[in-house]
Amino acid sequence: MSLATRDEELRELMDDPDCDPERLAATLHRFAVVNRLVSGWGRVYRSALRPHLVGLGRPARVLDLGCGGGDLVARLAGLARADGLDVEWTGVDPDPRAHEVAARWAAPGIRFRAVDAAVLVAEGERFDAVVSNHVLHHLGAELPAFAAASRALSTGPVLHSDIERGRLAYALYTVGITPFAGGTFLRTDGLRSIRRSFRAEELAAAIAAGEVRDPADAPSPWRIDRPAPFRLLARSVGHA
Ligand SMILES: C[S@@+](CC[C@H](N)C(=O)[O-])C[C@H]1O[C@@H](n2cnc3c(N)ncnc32)[C@H](O)[C@@H]1O
């Protein structure tokens, strides 16, 4: 198996509408542990999200697109609360099975909806920041539209975090996921996710493909950072 090229044809088990519902629910619940260990959002919150929310000097609204089991929303809400910030959090995911798991985190100031970004754009929604985690690698031809919609929904930062494809990430995940994988799709889907995920220069090209640039050679509105080992952060500024 080679990781030299992105394997976009690989399908994750959790994307099968007929997959085992118990394993799927266990996978979505366990994302909370895995995301905390690997996703690097503590650093992204401190370096990019918190400064923006503090600078607003008023209550803010933040959206997590493709929130899965909802754990990132709950985690960011906890961090912001500890910082004394007044933020209303919305997590959306078009998969009703994910929505059902995410809904357990619902609380005052935290809500979840089973819709995608296009619905929110059609509703005229606006947020002070838009984030996502592990969604970009999931997407095929929809990626440029997803990225463009995320900018259309934000008046501030847009931050999409994902894995960077690589042999070391693959090897470490193979070993590291073992204690957490029982009864879930985490092992198979995690490894497939790495094979589906981007390298920095690939993501830079793919995510900007839906942007209408005027003039045509204007710089991309997206920048790709590496905020933590094996992580990519696609950053932009919204125009809602
Ligand atoms: C690997 S899961 C990541 C879930 C969660 N963000 C996390 O980090 O645990 C990818 C999620 O993206 C969602 N998704 C797929 N296409 C989407 C789209 N066009 N808009 C929003 N979410 C989407 C899927 O339903 C799935 O829950």
Ligand as a Chemical Component Dictionary entry (heavy atoms), coordinates in Angstrom:
data_LIG
# 
_chem_comp.id                   LIG 
_chem_comp.type                 NON-POLYMER 
_chem_comp.pdbx_formal_charge   0 
_chem_comp.three_letter_code    LIG 
# 
loop_
_chem_comp_atom.comp_id 
_chem_comp_atom.atom_id 
_chem_comp_atom.alt_atom_id 
_chem_comp_atom.type_symbol 
_chem_comp_atom.charge 
_chem_comp_atom.model_Cartn_x 
_chem_comp_atom.model_Cartn_y 
_chem_comp_atom.model_Cartn_z 
_chem_comp_atom.pdbx_ordinal 
LIG C1  C1  C 0  -15.203 11.761 10.267 1  
LIG S1  S1  S 1  -16.694 12.531 10.684 2  
LIG C2  C2  C 0  -16.075 13.811 11.758 3  
LIG C3  C3  C 0  -17.079 14.177 12.794 4  
LIG C4  C4  C 0  -16.610 15.204 13.807 5  
LIG N1  N1  N 0  -16.393 16.488 13.198 6  
LIG C5  C5  C 0  -15.402 14.746 14.549 7  
LIG O1  O1  O 0  -14.344 15.360 14.428 8  
LIG O2  O2  O -1 -15.488 13.750 15.274 9  
LIG C6  C6  C 0  -17.183 13.479 9.268  10 
LIG C7  C7  C 0  -18.567 14.064 9.425  11 
LIG O3  O3  O 0  -18.797 14.945 8.325  12 
LIG C8  C8  C 0  -20.160 14.897 8.034  13 
LIG N2  N2  N 0  -20.366 15.417 6.684  14 
LIG C9  C9  C 0  -20.195 14.774 5.510  15 
LIG N3  N3  N 0  -20.487 15.593 4.487  16 
LIG C10 C10 C 0  -20.854 16.773 5.038  17 
LIG C11 C11 C 0  -21.283 18.025 4.500  18 
LIG N4  N4  N 0  -21.397 18.225 3.195  19 
LIG N5  N5  N 0  -21.583 19.025 5.357  20 
LIG C12 C12 C 0  -21.448 18.847 6.683  21 
LIG N6  N6  N 0  -21.049 17.686 7.237  22 
LIG C13 C13 C 0  -20.761 16.662 6.428  23 
LIG C14 C14 C 0  -20.518 13.431 8.177  24 
LIG O4  O4  O 0  -21.902 13.223 8.354  25 
LIG C15 C15 C 0  -19.692 13.030 9.390  26 
LIG O5  O5  O 0  -20.426 13.110 10.592 27 
# 
loop_
_chem_comp_bond.comp_id 
_chem_comp_bond.atom_id_1 
_chem_comp_bond.atom_id_2 
_chem_comp_bond.value_order 
_chem_comp_bond.pdbx_ordinal 
LIG C1  S1  SING 1  
LIG S1  C2  SING 2  
LIG S1  C6  SING 3  
LIG C2  C3  SING 4  
LIG C3  C4  SING 5  
LIG C4  N1  SING 6  
LIG C4  C5  SING 7  
LIG C5  O1  DOUB 8  
LIG C5  O2  SING 9  
LIG C6  C7  SING 10 
LIG C7  O3  SING 11 
LIG C7  C15 SING 12 
LIG O3  C8  SING 13 
LIG C8  N2  SING 14 
LIG C8  C14 SING 15 
LIG N2  C9  SING 16 
LIG N2  C13 SING 17 
LIG C9  N3  DOUB 18 
LIG N3  C10 SING 19 
LIG C10 C11 SING 20 
LIG C10 C13 DOUB 21 
LIG C11 N4  SING 22 
LIG C11 N5  DOUB 23 
LIG N5  C12 SING 24 
LIG C12 N6  DOUB 25 
LIG N6  C13 SING 26 
LIG C14 O4  SING 27 
LIG C14 C15 SING 28 
LIG C15 O5  SING 29 
# 
